[in-house]
Amino acid sequence: MDATKTAAGVLLGVGVGTLLGVLFAPAKGTETRKKIINKGQDYADDLKGKFDDLFQDVSDKYDSFLEEAKAAIPTK
């Protein structure tokens, strides 16, 4: 659980740092907004990929557990 909190904190820190860096960069407002939108999309895609990986991992473990349970139950 601590590793999860640490990872979430790091991701949040990176996101906030990136956002502040983009906001304070010497660029036009339209360019800044585009950068924010692009970074947000990048983070959303990354997060979706992590959730997809997590779902696949849980699904694989469930399937493995089901197979082991079926093998452990004697059939007549």
SULSUL-V571772 format. One record per backbone hydrogen bond with DSSP energy under -0.5 kcal/mol. NH is the residue of the N-H (numbers start at 1). CO is the residue of the C=O. Records with the same first field share a line. If there is no record, write none. Layout:
NH=CO / CO
//
This chain:
5=1
6=2
7=3
8=4
9=5
10=6
11=7
12=8
13=9
14=10
15=11
16=12
17=13
18=14
19=15
20=16
21=17
22=18
23=19
24=20
25=21 / 22
27=25
32=28
33=29
34=30
35=31
36=32
37=33
38=34
39=35
40=36
41=37
42=38
43=39
44=40
45=41
46=42
47=43
48=44
49=45
50=46
51=47
52=48
53=49
54=50
55=51
56=52
57=53
58=54
59=55
60=56
61=57
62=58
63=59
64=60
65=61
66=62
67=63
68=64
69=65
70=66
71=67
72=68
73=69
74=72
//
